[in-house]
Amino acid sequence: MGKVTGFLEIDRQEQKYQPAGDRVRHFREFTLALDERDVEKQAARCMDCGVPYCHTACPVNNQIPDWNDLVYARDWQEASRNLHSTNNFPEFTGRVCPAPCEEACTLNLEDAPVAIKTVEQSIVDRAWTEGWIHPEPPKKRTGRRVAIVGAGPAGLACAQQLARAGHEVHLYEREPRAGGLLRYGIPDFKMEKWLIDRRVNQMEAEGVTFHFGQSIGHTLAAGELVEAHDAVVLACGAEFPRDPQLPGLELEGVHYAMPYLVQQNRRVGHEPVIPEVPIHAAGKKVVVIGGGDTASDCIGTAFRQGALQVTQLDIRPEPPKRENKLTVWPYWPTKFRTSSSQAEGAAREFWAATLGLEGKNGRLKRVLCARVDDRRQPVEGSEFHIPADLVLIAIGFAHAMHDGPVKDLSLSLDKRGNVVADDMAYLTNHPKVWVAGDMRRGQSLVVWAIREGRQAARAVDLQLMGSSALPR
């Protein structure tokens, strides 16, 4: 629980950022880490709250009070062991998770939650520096072969767990490198990609075999994959974008967010972007449609590319600066939040519906918008225009892609278009095929993907061996 009176004596302290004028000049991470003693003080703020609601808010069920107490006691190595017992990749979640645990912290009733995310990242970063993290190959092999499709966080977590259980694990990935949206969606300024490569090296030493450039259903038939393995886990994500159904989508300068982000991440990673049409914000007036994390990533990327101005359109009302704790806590609240990217100079328009995209000679010129009412319907007479050279559509994803293994294996889909499987067995209607992550639950957080990958691994191990020592 940390120091008994720590929450009374120590103020909340978070990691700071490089000034916006400096950080927009590069694509590297820009957080300024707290020193070791300051992190220990933050961990000391964890209080004996009786019911640790941070547990209920954390999808991987991190034992947050436990490792806060260990850090306060300066037993960082045991804190790392505890943290890794529930989370395969805390350096990922410590950087990109929105920290629902902090919203559920009892101290958040006073708007000063424990800096859980900062402590988590500090533990794992120190563990790597000290050499406490190393490959954990199994003591014996089971002789069972498992294929995992998709090297995003769900696939990586599933692969690592199954390899440690002694199975022969083959991970198939369409792209030339592992990470999924961690590598090709999330910008480097939020998470640098050498962090993924370091985990890949660890997993290879644990026995995972990576097969890059393999698109199941195209370069390798799904049926052949199933025949060659005792079990197959699909962790392909939810990549089918929502259709905004706007007039003018065909105009030059109008793009979905993901191709834009993927291209820039490939540039930073020294990967080719051709034959794709280059999408770049340098010298342009940019409009980002959408109010989520992907929209924020587009904003930060556009500023670093040299955009003249960036405007974000959000159809939702401007939320309150502070939520009503008595009606919301410990759940995730709707309140006014400003991301680091938005703070770099984006103009934000709330209550704004996009009615259409207008251009001249096939080239985008402006965005037609209108204010909306409480039902999010356009208000007559409230129309306005925003000049634009580049529009990025970041309104989320509808469901998993239905070509490839979904079609070839005749997998059942729910009404949203996701592959059907429950969150206990993770088994599809095919007796040898499991599914985990966004492909099953729909678009979600990295931390949910890791949880589902871990739980699916246990379900597969249980099916193959009759019992399992892997945690859920």
C-alpha positions as CSV (number, residue, x, y, z in Angstrom):
1,M,0.0,0.0,0.0
2,G,3.0,2.3,0.0
3,K,3.5,4.7,2.9
4,V,0.6,4.9,5.3
5,T,0.4,8.7,5.3
6,G,2.0,9.1,1.8
7,F,-1.2,10.3,0.1
8,L,-1.4,13.1,2.8
9,E,2.2,14.2,2.5
10,I,3.1,13.9,-1.1
11,D,1.6,15.6,-4.1
12,R,0.9,13.9,-7.4
13,Q,3.7,14.3,-9.8
14,E,3.6,13.2,-13.5
15,Q,6.2,12.9,-16.2
16,K,6.7,16.2,-18.0
17,Y,7.1,16.7,-21.8
18,Q,9.6,18.5,-23.9
19,P,8.3,21.9,-25.0
20,A,5.9,21.7,-27.9
21,G,8.2,23.8,-30.1
22,D,11.0,21.3,-29.6
23,R,9.2,18.0,-29.8
24,V,7.4,18.8,-33.1
25,R,10.8,18.8,-34.7
26,H,11.3,15.1,-34.4
27,F,9.5,11.7,-34.1
28,R,11.2,10.4,-31.0
29,E,9.5,10.0,-27.6
30,F,9.4,13.3,-25.7
31,T,8.4,12.4,-22.1
32,L,10.9,13.4,-19.4
33,A,11.2,10.5,-17.0
34,L,11.1,11.1,-13.2
35,D,14.2,10.1,-11.3
36,E,14.1,7.0,-9.2
37,R,13.5,8.7,-5.8
38,D,10.6,10.7,-7.3
39,V,9.0,7.5,-8.6
40,E,9.3,5.9,-5.2
41,K,7.5,8.9,-3.7
42,Q,4.7,8.5,-6.2
43,A,4.4,4.8,-5.3
44,A,4.3,5.8,-1.6
45,R,1.0,7.7,-2.3
46,C,-0.8,4.4,-2.8
47,M,-3.2,4.2,0.1
48,D,-4.9,1.4,2.1
49,C,-8.2,2.0,0.3
50,G,-9.8,-1.3,1.3
51,V,-11.1,-2.1,-2.1
52,P,-8.5,-1.4,-4.8
53,Y,-10.7,-0.3,-7.6
54,C,-7.7,0.2,-9.8
55,H,-7.8,-3.6,-10.2
56,T,-11.3,-3.6,-11.6
57,A,-10.3,-0.9,-14.2
58,C,-7.2,-2.7,-15.4
59,P,-7.9,-5.2,-18.2
60,V,-4.8,-7.3,-17.4
61,N,-5.6,-7.2,-13.6
62,N,-2.2,-5.7,-12.7
63,Q,-1.6,-6.0,-9.0
64,I,-1.1,-2.3,-8.7
65,P,-1.0,-1.8,-4.9
66,D,1.5,-4.7,-4.6
67,W,4.1,-3.2,-7.0
68,N,3.5,0.3,-5.7
69,D,4.5,-1.0,-2.2
70,L,7.5,-2.9,-3.6
71,V,8.7,0.3,-5.3
72,Y,8.2,2.3,-2.1
73,A,10.3,-0.4,-0.3
74,R,12.9,0.0,-3.1
75,D,12.5,-3.7,-4.1
76,W,12.4,-2.8,-7.8
77,Q,13.4,-6.3,-9.0
78,E,10.5,-8.0,-7.2
79,A,8.2,-5.2,-8.5
80,S,9.2,-6.1,-12.0
81,R,8.5,-9.8,-11.4
82,N,5.1,-8.9,-10.0
83,L,4.3,-6.6,-12.9
84,H,5.3,-9.2,-15.5
85,S,3.2,-11.8,-13.8
86,T,0.1,-10.1,-15.3
87,N,1.4,-8.1,-18.2
88,N,3.8,-9.4,-20.9
89,F,4.7,-6.0,-22.2
90,P,4.4,-3.3,-19.6
91,E,6.7,-1.0,-21.5
92,F,4.0,-0.8,-24.2
93,T,1.1,-0.2,-21.9
94,G,3.1,2.2,-19.7
95,R,3.5,4.4,-22.8
96,V,0.2,4.1,-24.7
97,C,-2.5,2.9,-22.3
98,P,-4.9,5.7,-21.3
99,A,-4.7,4.5,-17.7
100,P,-8.3,3.6,-16.7
101,C,-6.6,2.4,-13.5
102,E,-5.9,6.0,-12.5
103,E,-9.5,7.1,-13.1
104,A,-10.6,4.3,-10.8
105,C,-8.0,5.2,-8.1
106,T,-9.6,6.2,-4.8
107,L,-7.4,9.3,-4.7
108,N,-9.1,10.4,-8.0
109,L,-12.0,11.4,-5.9
110,E,-9.8,14.4,-5.1
111,D,-8.5,14.6,-8.7
112,A,-5.0,13.4,-7.6
113,P,-4.8,9.7,-8.4
114,V,-1.6,7.7,-7.9
115,A,0.6,8.1,-10.9
116,I,0.2,4.4,-11.7
117,K,1.2,4.6,-15.4
118,T,4.4,6.5,-14.6
119,V,5.3,3.9,-11.9
120,E,4.6,1.0,-14.3
121,Q,6.8,2.4,-17.1
122,S,9.5,3.2,-14.6
123,I,9.5,-0.4,-13.3
124,V,9.9,-2.0,-16.6
125,D,12.4,0.5,-18.0
126,R,14.6,0.0,-15.0
127,A,14.2,-3.8,-15.2
128,W,15.5,-3.8,-18.8
129,T,18.4,-1.5,-17.8
130,E,19.4,-3.7,-14.9
131,G,19.2,-6.9,-16.9
132,W,16.4,-8.4,-14.9
133,I,14.3,-9.3,-18.0
134,H,15.6,-12.2,-20.0
135,P,14.3,-15.1,-22.1
136,E,12.2,-17.7,-20.3
137,P,12.3,-20.8,-22.4
138,P,10.3,-23.9,-21.2
139,K,12.0,-26.7,-19.3
140,K,10.4,-29.3,-21.6
141,R,8.5,-29.3,-24.9
142,T,5.0,-30.6,-25.4
143,G,5.4,-31.7,-29.0
144,R,2.3,-29.6,-30.0
145,R,2.4,-27.1,-32.8
146,V,0.5,-23.8,-32.6
147,A,0.1,-21.2,-35.3
148,I,-0.8,-17.6,-34.4
149,V,-1.8,-15.2,-37.2
150,G,-1.1,-11.5,-36.5
151,A,1.9,-10.1,-34.6
152,G,0.1,-7.3,-32.8
153,P,-0.2,-7.1,-29.0
154,A,-2.8,-9.9,-28.8
155,G,-0.8,-12.3,-31.1
156,L,2.5,-11.5,-29.4
157,A,1.1,-12.1,-25.9
158,C,-0.5,-15.3,-26.9
159,A,2.7,-16.5,-28.6
160,Q,4.9,-15.8,-25.7
161,Q,2.6,-17.5,-23.2
162,L,2.2,-20.6,-25.4
163,A,6.0,-20.8,-26.0
164,R,6.7,-20.7,-22.3
165,A,4.2,-23.5,-21.8
166,G,6.4,-25.6,-24.1
167,H,4.5,-25.6,-27.4
168,E,6.2,-25.1,-30.7
169,V,4.8,-21.7,-31.7
170,H,4.8,-20.2,-35.2
171,L,3.7,-16.6,-35.5
172,Y,2.6,-15.5,-39.0
173,E,2.6,-11.7,-39.8
174,R,1.7,-10.0,-43.1
175,E,4.1,-7.1,-42.5
176,P,7.9,-7.2,-42.6
177,R,8.1,-6.6,-38.9
178,A,6.2,-7.4,-35.7
179,G,3.9,-5.1,-33.7
180,G,0.7,-4.6,-35.7
181,L,-0.7,-1.2,-34.9
182,L,1.9,-0.8,-32.2
183,R,4.4,-0.5,-35.0
184,Y,2.4,0.8,-38.0
185,G,-0.4,2.8,-36.3
186,I,0.9,4.4,-33.1
187,P,3.4,7.1,-34.0
188,D,7.0,6.8,-32.8
189,F,6.7,9.9,-30.7
190,K,4.4,7.9,-28.5
191,M,6.3,4.7,-28.6
192,E,9.6,4.0,-30.3
193,K,9.7,0.7,-32.2
194,W,13.0,-0.6,-30.9
195,L,11.0,-1.5,-27.8
196,I,9.1,-4.1,-30.0
197,D,12.2,-5.4,-31.5
198,R,13.7,-6.0,-28.1
199,R,10.7,-8.2,-27.1
200,V,10.8,-10.0,-30.5
201,N,14.4,-11.0,-29.7
202,Q,13.3,-12.2,-26.3
203,M,10.5,-14.3,-27.8
204,E,12.7,-15.8,-30.4
205,A,15.1,-16.9,-27.6
206,E,12.0,-18.5,-26.0
207,G,11.3,-20.6,-29.1
208,V,8.8,-18.5,-31.0
209,T,9.4,-18.7,-34.8
210,F,8.3,-15.5,-36.7
211,H,7.2,-15.8,-40.3
212,F,7.0,-12.2,-41.8
213,G,5.5,-11.3,-45.1
214,Q,2.9,-14.1,-44.8
215,S,-0.6,-13.0,-45.5
216,I,-2.9,-16.0,-44.6
217,G,-5.4,-16.6,-47.4
218,H,-3.1,-15.0,-50.0
219,T,0.6,-16.2,-49.6
220,L,-0.5,-19.2,-47.6
221,A,-3.8,-20.9,-47.6
222,A,-5.7,-20.9,-44.3
223,G,-6.6,-24.6,-44.7
224,E,-3.0,-25.5,-45.1
225,L,-2.1,-23.6,-41.9
226,V,-4.8,-25.4,-40.0
227,E,-3.7,-28.8,-41.3
228,A,-0.1,-28.2,-40.3
229,H,-0.8,-27.3,-36.7
230,D,-2.6,-28.6,-33.7
231,A,-4.2,-25.2,-33.1
232,V,-4.5,-21.9,-34.8
233,V,-5.1,-18.6,-33.0
234,L,-6.3,-15.6,-35.1
235,A,-5.3,-12.2,-33.8
236,C,-5.6,-10.2,-37.0
237,G,-7.2,-7.1,-35.5
238,A,-10.1,-5.0,-36.7
239,E,-8.9,-3.2,-39.8
240,F,-12.1,-2.5,-41.8
241,P,-12.7,1.3,-41.5
242,R,-16.1,2.8,-40.8
243,D,-17.6,4.4,-43.8
244,P,-18.4,8.1,-43.2
245,Q,-20.7,8.1,-46.3
246,L,-19.7,11.6,-47.2
247,P,-19.9,13.3,-50.6
248,G,-16.5,14.1,-51.9
249,L,-14.6,11.1,-50.6
250,E,-13.1,10.5,-54.0
251,L,-11.3,13.9,-54.0
252,E,-7.6,14.0,-54.1
253,G,-6.4,14.9,-50.6
254,V,-9.0,12.8,-48.7
255,H,-7.7,9.8,-46.9
256,Y,-8.4,7.4,-44.0
257,A,-6.2,7.9,-41.0
258,M,-4.5,4.5,-41.0
259,P,-2.8,4.7,-44.4
260,Y,-1.5,8.1,-43.4
261,L,-0.1,6.9,-40.1
262,V,1.3,3.7,-41.5
263,Q,3.2,5.6,-44.2
264,Q,4.9,7.9,-41.7
265,N,5.8,5.0,-39.4
266,R,7.3,3.3,-42.4
267,R,9.4,6.4,-43.2
268,V,10.7,6.6,-39.7
269,G,11.4,2.8,-39.7
270,H,13.2,3.2,-43.1
271,E,10.7,1.0,-44.9
272,P,9.4,1.7,-48.4
273,V,6.0,3.3,-48.8
274,I,5.8,2.8,-52.6
275,P,3.6,1.8,-54.4
276,E,1.1,3.6,-52.1
277,V,0.1,7.2,-52.9
278,P,2.3,9.4,-50.7
279,I,0.2,11.2,-48.0
280,H,2.0,14.2,-46.4
281,A,0.9,17.2,-44.5
282,A,3.9,19.6,-45.2
283,G,2.7,23.1,-46.1
284,K,-1.0,22.0,-45.9
285,K,-4.2,23.0,-44.1
286,V,-5.2,19.8,-42.4
287,V,-8.7,18.7,-41.1
288,V,-8.9,15.6,-38.9
289,I,-12.4,14.1,-38.6
290,G,-12.9,12.2,-35.4
291,G,-12.3,12.7,-31.7
292,G,-10.4,9.7,-30.5
293,D,-6.8,8.6,-30.0
294,T,-6.2,7.9,-33.7
295,A,-7.3,11.5,-34.6
296,S,-4.9,12.8,-32.0
297,D,-2.1,10.7,-33.5
298,C,-2.9,12.2,-36.9
299,I,-2.7,15.7,-35.4
300,G,0.8,15.1,-33.9
301,T,2.0,13.5,-37.1
302,A,0.7,16.4,-39.2
303,F,2.5,19.0,-37.0
304,R,5.8,17.1,-37.3
305,Q,5.4,16.9,-41.0
306,G,5.1,20.7,-41.2
307,A,1.3,21.3,-41.5
308,L,0.3,25.0,-41.7
309,Q,-2.7,24.5,-39.5
310,V,-4.6,21.5,-38.1
311,T,-8.3,21.5,-37.2
312,Q,-10.1,18.6,-35.4
313,L,-13.8,18.0,-35.9
314,D,-15.7,16.2,-33.2
315,I,-19.4,15.6,-33.5
316,R,-19.7,15.2,-29.7
317,P,-20.5,18.1,-27.4
318,E,-17.6,19.7,-25.5
319,P,-17.4,17.7,-22.3
320,P,-17.2,19.2,-18.9
321,K,-13.8,20.1,-17.4
322,R,-14.5,17.9,-14.4
323,E,-16.8,14.9,-14.1
324,N,-19.3,14.3,-11.3
325,K,-17.4,11.9,-9.2
326,L,-20.4,10.7,-7.3
327,T,-22.2,9.5,-10.4
328,V,-19.2,8.2,-12.5
329,W,-16.3,7.1,-10.3
330,P,-14.7,4.5,-10.5
331,Y,-15.6,4.1,-14.2
332,W,-14.0,5.9,-17.1
333,P,-15.5,9.4,-17.2
334,T,-16.4,11.7,-20.1
335,K,-14.5,14.9,-19.5
336,F,-12.5,17.5,-21.3
337,R,-9.1,16.0,-22.1
338,T,-6.2,17.6,-24.1
339,S,-3.7,15.2,-25.6
340,S,0.0,16.1,-26.0
341,S,-0.7,16.3,-29.8
342,Q,-3.7,18.6,-29.4
343,A,-1.6,20.8,-27.1
344,E,0.8,21.4,-30.0
345,G,-1.6,23.8,-31.6
346,A,-4.7,22.1,-33.0
347,A,-8.0,24.0,-33.3
348,R,-10.8,21.9,-31.9
349,E,-14.4,22.1,-33.1
350,F,-17.1,20.4,-31.0
351,W,-20.7,19.9,-31.9
352,A,-19.5,19.7,-35.5
353,A,-20.9,17.4,-38.1
354,T,-19.1,16.9,-41.4
355,L,-21.6,17.3,-44.2
356,G,-19.3,16.9,-47.2
357,L,-16.0,17.5,-48.8
358,E,-15.8,20.0,-51.6
359,G,-13.1,20.6,-54.2
360,K,-12.2,21.9,-57.6
361,N,-10.8,19.9,-60.6
362,G,-10.8,16.8,-58.5
363,R,-8.8,18.4,-55.7
364,L,-10.0,18.9,-52.1
365,K,-10.5,22.6,-51.2
366,R,-12.7,22.8,-48.1
367,V,-14.9,20.8,-45.7
368,L,-18.6,21.6,-45.3
369,C,-19.7,21.4,-41.6
370,A,-22.7,22.2,-39.5
371,R,-23.4,22.4,-35.8
372,V,-25.5,19.6,-34.3
373,D,-28.3,19.4,-31.7
374,D,-28.5,17.0,-28.8
375,R,-29.4,14.2,-31.1
376,R,-26.3,14.9,-33.2
377,Q,-28.5,16.1,-36.1
378,P,-27.3,19.1,-38.2
379,V,-29.0,22.4,-37.2
380,E,-30.4,24.2,-40.2
381,G,-28.7,27.4,-40.9
382,S,-25.5,26.6,-38.9
383,E,-23.4,25.5,-41.9
384,F,-19.8,26.7,-42.1
385,H,-16.7,25.9,-44.2
386,I,-13.1,25.0,-43.2
387,P,-10.4,25.4,-45.9
388,A,-8.5,22.1,-46.3
389,D,-5.8,20.7,-48.5
390,L,-5.7,17.3,-46.6
391,V,-8.6,15.6,-44.8
392,L,-7.8,12.6,-42.5
393,I,-10.8,10.4,-41.5
394,A,-10.3,8.9,-38.0
395,I,-13.7,7.6,-37.0
396,G,-12.7,4.1,-36.0
397,F,-13.0,0.6,-37.4
398,A,-16.2,-1.4,-38.1
399,H,-14.9,-4.9,-37.7
400,A,-12.3,-7.5,-38.7
401,M,-11.4,-8.0,-42.4
402,H,-13.6,-10.7,-43.8
403,D,-11.3,-12.0,-46.6
404,G,-8.5,-14.4,-45.8
405,P,-9.0,-16.8,-43.0
406,V,-12.4,-15.6,-41.9
407,K,-13.9,-16.4,-45.4
408,D,-11.7,-19.4,-46.1
409,L,-12.5,-21.2,-42.8
410,S,-16.2,-20.1,-42.9
411,L,-16.0,-18.5,-39.4
412,S,-19.2,-17.3,-37.8
413,L,-19.6,-13.5,-37.4
414,D,-21.7,-11.5,-34.9
415,K,-24.0,-8.7,-36.0
416,R,-21.1,-6.2,-35.8
417,G,-18.9,-8.3,-38.1
418,N,-16.5,-9.6,-35.5
419,V,-15.6,-13.3,-35.3
420,V,-17.8,-15.1,-32.8
421,A,-16.1,-16.6,-29.7
422,D,-16.7,-16.2,-26.0
423,D,-14.2,-14.7,-23.5
424,M,-13.6,-18.0,-21.7
425,A,-12.8,-20.6,-24.4
426,Y,-12.0,-18.1,-27.2
427,L,-12.9,-21.0,-29.6
428,T,-14.6,-20.2,-33.0
429,N,-17.0,-22.5,-34.7
430,H,-14.0,-24.2,-36.2
431,P,-12.7,-26.9,-33.8
432,K,-9.1,-26.0,-34.3
433,V,-9.3,-22.2,-34.6
434,W,-9.3,-19.7,-31.7
435,V,-9.6,-15.9,-31.9
436,A,-8.4,-13.1,-29.7
437,G,-8.1,-9.3,-29.5
438,D,-9.8,-6.8,-31.7
439,M,-10.8,-9.5,-34.2
440,R,-13.1,-10.9,-31.5
441,R,-14.1,-7.9,-29.4
442,G,-13.9,-5.1,-31.9
443,Q,-11.5,-2.1,-31.8
444,S,-10.2,-1.6,-28.4
445,L,-7.1,-0.8,-26.3
446,V,-3.6,-2.4,-26.4
447,V,-4.1,-3.5,-22.8
448,W,-7.3,-5.4,-23.8
449,A,-5.4,-7.1,-26.6
450,I,-2.7,-8.3,-24.3
451,R,-5.4,-9.6,-21.9
452,E,-7.2,-11.5,-24.6
453,G,-4.0,-12.9,-26.0
454,R,-3.0,-14.3,-22.6
455,Q,-6.4,-15.7,-21.9
456,A,-6.6,-17.3,-25.4
457,A,-3.2,-18.9,-24.8
458,R,-4.5,-20.5,-21.6
459,A,-7.6,-21.8,-23.4
460,V,-5.5,-23.3,-26.2
461,D,-3.1,-24.9,-23.7
462,L,-6.0,-26.3,-21.7
463,Q,-7.5,-27.8,-24.9
464,L,-4.3,-29.4,-26.1
465,M,-3.0,-30.7,-22.7
466,G,-6.1,-31.2,-20.6
467,S,-4.8,-28.8,-17.9
468,S,-2.8,-25.5,-17.9
469,A,-0.5,-23.7,-15.5
470,L,-0.9,-20.5,-17.5
471,P,-2.8,-17.7,-15.7
472,R,-6.0,-16.2,-17.1
